[in-house]
Amino acid sequence: MPYVADMDLSSADVGALSSVGAQAGFLAKLGYPTGCRKELTALALGLKGDTGQAR
């Protein structure tokens, strides 16, 4: 499926992105692969030291 660049979105569409599943569904609708989810760690974001330990 090709990526979709233009979509008509309403404020309700954006407001519905309040869960991980809803966000994955939205990205799938845009054509992004969402079959593999991985934990996003501080290290993956490039955070080190005290910043990487903050929760």
mmCIF file of the N, C-alpha and C atoms, coordinates in Angstrom:
data_MODEL
# 
_entry.id   MODEL 
# 
loop_
_atom_site.group_PDB 
_atom_site.id 
_atom_site.type_symbol 
_atom_site.label_atom_id 
_atom_site.label_alt_id 
_atom_site.label_comp_id 
_atom_site.label_asym_id 
_atom_site.label_entity_id 
_atom_site.label_seq_id 
_atom_site.pdbx_PDB_ins_code 
_atom_site.Cartn_x 
_atom_site.Cartn_y 
_atom_site.Cartn_z 
_atom_site.occupancy 
_atom_site.B_iso_or_equiv 
_atom_site.pdbx_formal_charge 
_atom_site.auth_seq_id 
_atom_site.auth_comp_id 
_atom_site.auth_asym_id 
_atom_site.auth_atom_id 
_atom_site.pdbx_PDB_model_num 
ATOM 1   N N  . MET A 1 1  ? 0.846   -1.181 0.000  1.00 0.00 ? 1  MET A N  1 
ATOM 2   C CA . MET A 1 1  ? 0.000   0.000  0.000  1.00 0.00 ? 1  MET A CA 1 
ATOM 3   C C  . MET A 1 1  ? 0.889   1.240  0.000  1.00 0.00 ? 1  MET A C  1 
ATOM 4   N N  . PRO A 1 2  ? 0.681   2.172  -0.893 1.00 0.00 ? 2  PRO A N  1 
ATOM 5   C CA . PRO A 1 2  ? 1.490   3.396  -0.922 1.00 0.00 ? 2  PRO A CA 1 
ATOM 6   C C  . PRO A 1 2  ? 1.119   4.314  0.240  1.00 0.00 ? 2  PRO A C  1 
ATOM 7   N N  . TYR A 1 3  ? 2.053   5.170  0.598  1.00 0.00 ? 3  TYR A N  1 
ATOM 8   C CA . TYR A 1 3  ? 1.796   6.144  1.653  1.00 0.00 ? 3  TYR A CA 1 
ATOM 9   C C  . TYR A 1 3  ? 0.765   7.162  1.173  1.00 0.00 ? 3  TYR A C  1 
ATOM 10  N N  . VAL A 1 4  ? -0.089  7.563  2.078  1.00 0.00 ? 4  VAL A N  1 
ATOM 11  C CA . VAL A 1 4  ? -1.106  8.557  1.785  1.00 0.00 ? 4  VAL A CA 1 
ATOM 12  C C  . VAL A 1 4  ? -0.614  9.894  2.319  1.00 0.00 ? 4  VAL A C  1 
ATOM 13  N N  . ALA A 1 5  ? -0.528  10.887 1.461  1.00 0.00 ? 5  ALA A N  1 
ATOM 14  C CA . ALA A 1 5  ? 0.001   12.180 1.883  1.00 0.00 ? 5  ALA A CA 1 
ATOM 15  C C  . ALA A 1 5  ? -1.096  13.133 2.315  1.00 0.00 ? 5  ALA A C  1 
ATOM 16  N N  . ASP A 1 6  ? -2.257  13.043 1.717  1.00 0.00 ? 6  ASP A N  1 
ATOM 17  C CA . ASP A 1 6  ? -3.326  13.990 2.016  1.00 0.00 ? 6  ASP A CA 1 
ATOM 18  C C  . ASP A 1 6  ? -4.562  13.248 2.513  1.00 0.00 ? 6  ASP A C  1 
ATOM 19  N N  . MET A 1 7  ? -5.044  13.676 3.667  1.00 0.00 ? 7  MET A N  1 
ATOM 20  C CA . MET A 1 7  ? -6.286  13.138 4.230  1.00 0.00 ? 7  MET A CA 1 
ATOM 21  C C  . MET A 1 7  ? -7.051  14.281 4.850  1.00 0.00 ? 7  MET A C  1 
ATOM 22  N N  . ASP A 1 8  ? -8.348  14.241 4.749  1.00 0.00 ? 8  ASP A N  1 
ATOM 23  C CA . ASP A 1 8  ? -9.177  15.216 5.451  1.00 0.00 ? 8  ASP A CA 1 
ATOM 24  C C  . ASP A 1 8  ? -9.327  14.751 6.892  1.00 0.00 ? 8  ASP A C  1 
ATOM 25  N N  . LEU A 1 9  ? -8.847  15.551 7.828  1.00 0.00 ? 9  LEU A N  1 
ATOM 26  C CA . LEU A 1 9  ? -8.932  15.218 9.242  1.00 0.00 ? 9  LEU A CA 1 
ATOM 27  C C  . LEU A 1 9  ? -9.766  16.254 9.972  1.00 0.00 ? 9  LEU A C  1 
ATOM 28  N N  . SER A 1 10 ? -10.527 15.774 10.921 1.00 0.00 ? 10 SER A N  1 
ATOM 29  C CA . SER A 1 10 ? -11.295 16.687 11.771 1.00 0.00 ? 10 SER A CA 1 
ATOM 30  C C  . SER A 1 10 ? -10.677 16.676 13.165 1.00 0.00 ? 10 SER A C  1 
ATOM 31  N N  . SER A 1 11 ? -11.117 17.574 14.017 1.00 0.00 ? 11 SER A N  1 
ATOM 32  C CA . SER A 1 11 ? -10.608 17.582 15.387 1.00 0.00 ? 11 SER A CA 1 
ATOM 33  C C  . SER A 1 11 ? -11.002 16.288 16.100 1.00 0.00 ? 11 SER A C  1 
ATOM 34  N N  . ALA A 1 12 ? -12.134 15.705 15.728 1.00 0.00 ? 12 ALA A N  1 
ATOM 35  C CA . ALA A 1 12 ? -12.548 14.428 16.318 1.00 0.00 ? 12 ALA A CA 1 
ATOM 36  C C  . ALA A 1 12 ? -11.589 13.306 15.919 1.00 0.00 ? 12 ALA A C  1 
ATOM 37  N N  . ASP A 1 13 ? -11.094 13.332 14.679 1.00 0.00 ? 13 ASP A N  1 
ATOM 38  C CA . ASP A 1 13 ? -10.122 12.332 14.236 1.00 0.00 ? 13 ASP A CA 1 
ATOM 39  C C  . ASP A 1 13 ? -8.859  12.408 15.088 1.00 0.00 ? 13 ASP A C  1 
ATOM 40  N N  . VAL A 1 14 ? -8.388  13.605 15.321 1.00 0.00 ? 14 VAL A N  1 
ATOM 41  C CA . VAL A 1 14 ? -7.172  13.795 16.117 1.00 0.00 ? 14 VAL A CA 1 
ATOM 42  C C  . VAL A 1 14 ? -7.441  13.420 17.570 1.00 0.00 ? 14 VAL A C  1 
ATOM 43  N N  . GLY A 1 15 ? -8.588  13.787 18.083 1.00 0.00 ? 15 GLY A N  1 
ATOM 44  C CA . GLY A 1 15 ? -8.945  13.457 19.459 1.00 0.00 ? 15 GLY A CA 1 
ATOM 45  C C  . GLY A 1 15 ? -9.072  11.964 19.700 1.00 0.00 ? 15 GLY A C  1 
ATOM 46  N N  . ALA A 1 16 ? -9.364  11.209 18.650 1.00 0.00 ? 16 ALA A N  1 
ATOM 47  C CA . ALA A 1 16 ? -9.514  9.757  18.780 1.00 0.00 ? 16 ALA A CA 1 
ATOM 48  C C  . ALA A 1 16 ? -8.174  9.043  18.891 1.00 0.00 ? 16 ALA A C  1 
ATOM 49  N N  . LEU A 1 17 ? -7.068  9.761  18.765 1.00 0.00 ? 17 LEU A N  1 
ATOM 50  C CA . LEU A 1 17 ? -5.741  9.135  18.823 1.00 0.00 ? 17 LEU A CA 1 
ATOM 51  C C  . LEU A 1 17 ? -5.231  9.048  20.259 1.00 0.00 ? 17 LEU A C  1 
ATOM 52  N N  . SER A 1 18 ? -6.094  8.690  21.173 1.00 0.00 ? 18 SER A N  1 
ATOM 53  C CA . SER A 1 18 ? -5.736  8.692  22.584 1.00 0.00 ? 18 SER A CA 1 
ATOM 54  C C  . SER A 1 18 ? -5.214  7.352  23.095 1.00 0.00 ? 18 SER A C  1 
ATOM 55  N N  . SER A 1 19 ? -5.171  6.336  22.242 1.00 0.00 ? 19 SER A N  1 
ATOM 56  C CA . SER A 1 19 ? -4.645  5.035  22.669 1.00 0.00 ? 19 SER A CA 1 
ATOM 57  C C  . SER A 1 19 ? -3.609  4.547  21.664 1.00 0.00 ? 19 SER A C  1 
ATOM 58  N N  . VAL A 1 20 ? -2.802  3.620  22.112 1.00 0.00 ? 20 VAL A N  1 
ATOM 59  C CA . VAL A 1 20 ? -1.770  3.047  21.239 1.00 0.00 ? 20 VAL A CA 1 
ATOM 60  C C  . VAL A 1 20 ? -2.401  2.357  20.036 1.00 0.00 ? 20 VAL A C  1 
ATOM 61  N N  . GLY A 1 21 ? -3.490  1.640  20.267 1.00 0.00 ? 21 GLY A N  1 
ATOM 62  C CA . GLY A 1 21 ? -4.166  0.948  19.179 1.00 0.00 ? 21 GLY A CA 1 
ATOM 63  C C  . GLY A 1 21 ? -4.736  1.910  18.149 1.00 0.00 ? 21 GLY A C  1 
ATOM 64  N N  . ALA A 1 22 ? -5.303  3.019  18.621 1.00 0.00 ? 22 ALA A N  1 
ATOM 65  C CA . ALA A 1 22 ? -5.855  4.018  17.706 1.00 0.00 ? 22 ALA A CA 1 
ATOM 66  C C  . ALA A 1 22 ? -4.755  4.661  16.879 1.00 0.00 ? 22 ALA A C  1 
ATOM 67  N N  . GLN A 1 23 ? -3.618  4.921  17.501 1.00 0.00 ? 23 GLN A N  1 
ATOM 68  C CA . GLN A 1 23 ? -2.489  5.502  16.774 1.00 0.00 ? 23 GLN A CA 1 
ATOM 69  C C  . GLN A 1 23 ? -1.961  4.530  15.734 1.00 0.00 ? 23 GLN A C  1 
ATOM 70  N N  . ALA A 1 24 ? -1.861  3.246  16.091 1.00 0.00 ? 24 ALA A N  1 
ATOM 71  C CA . ALA A 1 24 ? -1.400  2.241  15.135 1.00 0.00 ? 24 ALA A CA 1 
ATOM 72  C C  . ALA A 1 24 ? -2.373  2.128  13.968 1.00 0.00 ? 24 ALA A C  1 
ATOM 73  N N  . GLY A 1 25 ? -3.672  2.172  14.242 1.00 0.00 ? 25 GLY A N  1 
ATOM 74  C CA . GLY A 1 25 ? -4.674  2.116  13.181 1.00 0.00 ? 25 GLY A CA 1 
ATOM 75  C C  . GLY A 1 25 ? -4.569  3.310  12.240 1.00 0.00 ? 25 GLY A C  1 
ATOM 76  N N  . PHE A 1 26 ? -4.323  4.483  12.802 1.00 0.00 ? 26 PHE A N  1 
ATOM 77  C CA . PHE A 1 26 ? -4.165  5.694  11.996 1.00 0.00 ? 26 PHE A CA 1 
ATOM 78  C C  . PHE A 1 26 ? -2.943  5.579  11.090 1.00 0.00 ? 26 PHE A C  1 
ATOM 79  N N  . LEU A 1 27 ? -1.825  5.115  11.645 1.00 0.00 ? 27 LEU A N  1 
ATOM 80  C CA . LEU A 1 27 ? -0.610  4.958  10.839 1.00 0.00 ? 27 LEU A CA 1 
ATOM 81  C C  . LEU A 1 27 ? -0.795  3.891  9.762  1.00 0.00 ? 27 LEU A C  1 
ATOM 82  N N  . ALA A 1 28 ? -1.519  2.825  10.077 1.00 0.00 ? 28 ALA A N  1 
ATOM 83  C CA . ALA A 1 28 ? -1.805  1.792  9.079  1.00 0.00 ? 28 ALA A CA 1 
ATOM 84  C C  . ALA A 1 28 ? -2.653  2.370  7.943  1.00 0.00 ? 28 ALA A C  1 
ATOM 85  N N  . LYS A 1 29 ? -3.599  3.229  8.295  1.00 0.00 ? 29 LYS A N  1 
ATOM 86  C CA . LYS A 1 29 ? -4.441  3.877  7.290  1.00 0.00 ? 29 LYS A CA 1 
ATOM 87  C C  . LYS A 1 29 ? -3.613  4.755  6.354  1.00 0.00 ? 29 LYS A C  1 
ATOM 88  N N  . LEU A 1 30 ? -2.523  5.309  6.883  1.00 0.00 ? 30 LEU A N  1 
ATOM 89  C CA . LEU A 1 30 ? -1.622  6.123  6.072  1.00 0.00 ? 30 LEU A CA 1 
ATOM 90  C C  . LEU A 1 30 ? -0.658  5.277  5.238  1.00 0.00 ? 30 LEU A C  1 
ATOM 91  N N  . GLY A 1 31 ? -0.642  3.957  5.484  1.00 0.00 ? 31 GLY A N  1 
ATOM 92  C CA . GLY A 1 31 ? 0.196   3.074  4.689  1.00 0.00 ? 31 GLY A CA 1 
ATOM 93  C C  . GLY A 1 31 ? 1.474   2.622  5.374  1.00 0.00 ? 31 GLY A C  1 
ATOM 94  N N  . TYR A 1 32 ? 1.654   3.001  6.643  1.00 0.00 ? 32 TYR A N  1 
ATOM 95  C CA . TYR A 1 32 ? 2.858   2.583  7.363  1.00 0.00 ? 32 TYR A CA 1 
ATOM 96  C C  . TYR A 1 32 ? 2.674   1.175  7.914  1.00 0.00 ? 32 TYR A C  1 
ATOM 97  N N  . PRO A 1 33 ? 3.744   0.376  7.927  1.00 0.00 ? 33 PRO A N  1 
ATOM 98  C CA . PRO A 1 33 ? 3.650   -0.960 8.503  1.00 0.00 ? 33 PRO A CA 1 
ATOM 99  C C  . PRO A 1 33 ? 3.549   -0.857 10.029 1.00 0.00 ? 33 PRO A C  1 
ATOM 100 N N  . THR A 1 34 ? 2.578   -1.522 10.613 1.00 0.00 ? 34 THR A N  1 
ATOM 101 C CA . THR A 1 34 ? 2.382   -1.443 12.061 1.00 0.00 ? 34 THR A CA 1 
ATOM 102 C C  . THR A 1 34 ? 2.356   -2.811 12.719 1.00 0.00 ? 34 THR A C  1 
ATOM 103 N N  . GLY A 1 35 ? 2.815   -3.827 12.024 1.00 0.00 ? 35 GLY A N  1 
ATOM 104 C CA . GLY A 1 35 ? 2.747   -5.192 12.538 1.00 0.00 ? 35 GLY A CA 1 
ATOM 105 C C  . GLY A 1 35 ? 3.753   -5.514 13.615 1.00 0.00 ? 35 GLY A C  1 
ATOM 106 N N  . CYS A 1 36 ? 4.776   -4.723 13.763 1.00 0.00 ? 36 CYS A N  1 
ATOM 107 C CA . CYS A 1 36 ? 5.821   -5.019 14.740 1.00 0.00 ? 36 CYS A CA 1 
ATOM 108 C C  . CYS A 1 36 ? 6.002   -3.809 15.651 1.00 0.00 ? 36 CYS A C  1 
ATOM 109 N N  . ARG A 1 37 ? 5.672   -3.974 16.912 1.00 0.00 ? 37 ARG A N  1 
ATOM 110 C CA . ARG A 1 37 ? 5.835   -2.878 17.874 1.00 0.00 ? 37 ARG A CA 1 
ATOM 111 C C  . ARG A 1 37 ? 7.003   -3.196 18.791 1.00 0.00 ? 37 ARG A C  1 
ATOM 112 N N  . LYS A 1 38 ? 7.781   -2.173 19.086 1.00 0.00 ? 38 LYS A N  1 
ATOM 113 C CA . LYS A 1 38 ? 8.922   -2.326 19.986 1.00 0.00 ? 38 LYS A CA 1 
ATOM 114 C C  . LYS A 1 38 ? 8.844   -1.258 21.060 1.00 0.00 ? 38 LYS A C  1 
ATOM 115 N N  . GLU A 1 39 ? 9.381   -1.597 22.233 1.00 0.00 ? 39 GLU A N  1 
ATOM 116 C CA . GLU A 1 39 ? 9.406   -0.639 23.327 1.00 0.00 ? 39 GLU A CA 1 
ATOM 117 C C  . GLU A 1 39 ? 10.351  0.498  22.975 1.00 0.00 ? 39 GLU A C  1 
ATOM 118 N N  . LEU A 1 40 ? 9.923   1.708  23.222 1.00 0.00 ? 40 LEU A N  1 
ATOM 119 C CA . LEU A 1 40 ? 10.750  2.879  22.972 1.00 0.00 ? 40 LEU A CA 1 
ATOM 120 C C  . LEU A 1 40 ? 11.487  3.208  24.262 1.00 0.00 ? 40 LEU A C  1 
ATOM 121 N N  . THR A 1 41 ? 12.785  3.050  24.240 1.00 0.00 ? 41 THR A N  1 
ATOM 122 C CA . THR A 1 41 ? 13.591  3.274  25.438 1.00 0.00 ? 41 THR A CA 1 
ATOM 123 C C  . THR A 1 41 ? 14.279  4.628  25.382 1.00 0.00 ? 41 THR A C  1 
ATOM 124 N N  . ALA A 1 42 ? 14.766  5.066  26.530 1.00 0.00 ? 42 ALA A N  1 
ATOM 125 C CA . ALA A 1 42 ? 15.512  6.318  26.601 1.00 0.00 ? 42 ALA A CA 1 
ATOM 126 C C  . ALA A 1 42 ? 16.749  6.239  25.719 1.00 0.00 ? 42 ALA A C  1 
ATOM 127 N N  . LEU A 1 43 ? 17.407  5.097  25.693 1.00 0.00 ? 43 LEU A N  1 
ATOM 128 C CA . LEU A 1 43 ? 18.604  4.918  24.873 1.00 0.00 ? 43 LEU A CA 1 
ATOM 129 C C  . LEU A 1 43 ? 18.273  5.071  23.390 1.00 0.00 ? 43 LEU A C  1 
ATOM 130 N N  . ALA A 1 44 ? 17.122  4.527  22.968 1.00 0.00 ? 44 ALA A N  1 
ATOM 131 C CA . ALA A 1 44 ? 16.713  4.647  21.564 1.00 0.00 ? 44 ALA A CA 1 
ATOM 132 C C  . ALA A 1 44 ? 16.480  6.099  21.174 1.00 0.00 ? 44 ALA A C  1 
ATOM 133 N N  . LEU A 1 45 ? 16.108  6.932  22.139 1.00 0.00 ? 45 LEU A N  1 
ATOM 134 C CA . LEU A 1 45 ? 15.893  8.356  21.880 1.00 0.00 ? 45 LEU A CA 1 
ATOM 135 C C  . LEU A 1 45 ? 17.180  9.164  22.005 1.00 0.00 ? 45 LEU A C  1 
ATOM 136 N N  . GLY A 1 46 ? 18.267  8.492  22.399 1.00 0.00 ? 46 GLY A N  1 
ATOM 137 C CA . GLY A 1 46 ? 19.538  9.182  22.552 1.00 0.00 ? 46 GLY A CA 1 
ATOM 138 C C  . GLY A 1 46 ? 19.699  9.874  23.893 1.00 0.00 ? 46 GLY A C  1 
ATOM 139 N N  . LEU A 1 47 ? 18.864  9.517  24.871 1.00 0.00 ? 47 LEU A N  1 
ATOM 140 C CA . LEU A 1 47 ? 18.948  10.112 26.197 1.00 0.00 ? 47 LEU A CA 1 
ATOM 141 C C  . LEU A 1 47 ? 19.948  9.338  27.034 1.00 0.00 ? 47 LEU A C  1 
ATOM 142 N N  . LYS A 1 48 ? 20.808  10.049 27.731 1.00 0.00 ? 48 LYS A N  1 
ATOM 143 C CA . LYS A 1 48 ? 21.844  9.405  28.547 1.00 0.00 ? 48 LYS A CA 1 
ATOM 144 C C  . LYS A 1 48 ? 21.863  10.025 29.930 1.00 0.00 ? 48 LYS A C  1 
ATOM 145 N N  . GLY A 1 49 ? 22.516  9.346  30.836 1.00 0.00 ? 49 GLY A N  1 
ATOM 146 C CA . GLY A 1 49 ? 22.677  9.859  32.188 1.00 0.00 ? 49 GLY A CA 1 
ATOM 147 C C  . GLY A 1 49 ? 21.370  9.968  32.933 1.00 0.00 ? 49 GLY A C  1 
ATOM 148 N N  . ASP A 1 50 ? 21.232  11.022 33.737 1.00 0.00 ? 50 ASP A N  1 
ATOM 149 C CA . ASP A 1 50 ? 20.033  11.213 34.546 1.00 0.00 ? 50 ASP A CA 1 
ATOM 150 C C  . ASP A 1 50 ? 18.786  11.361 33.686 1.00 0.00 ? 50 ASP A C  1 
ATOM 151 N N  . THR A 1 51 ? 18.906  11.976 32.521 1.00 0.00 ? 51 THR A N  1 
ATOM 152 C CA . THR A 1 51 ? 17.750  12.154 31.640 1.00 0.00 ? 51 THR A CA 1 
ATOM 153 C C  . THR A 1 51 ? 17.213  10.806 31.183 1.00 0.00 ? 51 THR A C  1 
ATOM 154 N N  . GLY A 1 52 ? 18.099  9.869  30.900 1.00 0.00 ? 52 GLY A N  1 
ATOM 155 C CA . GLY A 1 52 ? 17.681  8.546  30.445 1.00 0.00 ? 52 GLY A CA 1 
ATOM 156 C C  . GLY A 1 52 ? 17.031  7.717  31.533 1.00 0.00 ? 52 GLY A C  1 
ATOM 157 N N  . GLN A 1 53 ? 17.272  8.080  32.801 1.00 0.00 ? 53 GLN A N  1 
ATOM 158 C CA . GLN A 1 53 ? 16.706  7.335  33.926 1.00 0.00 ? 53 GLN A CA 1 
ATOM 159 C C  . GLN A 1 53 ? 15.368  7.896  34.385 1.00 0.00 ? 53 GLN A C  1 
ATOM 160 N N  . ALA A 1 54 ? 15.037  9.110  33.995 1.00 0.00 ? 54 ALA A N  1 
ATOM 161 C CA . ALA A 1 54 ? 13.800  9.746  34.451 1.00 0.00 ? 54 ALA A CA 1 
ATOM 162 C C  . ALA A 1 54 ? 12.584  9.011  33.931 1.00 0.00 ? 54 ALA A C  1 
ATOM 163 N N  . ARG A 1 55 ? 11.566  8.913  34.782 1.00 0.00 ? 55 ARG A N  1 
ATOM 164 C CA . ARG A 1 55 ? 10.313  8.251  34.388 1.00 0.00 ? 55 ARG A CA 1 
ATOM 165 C C  . ARG A 1 55 ? 9.150   9.124  34.690 1.00 0.00 ? 55 ARG A C  1 
# 
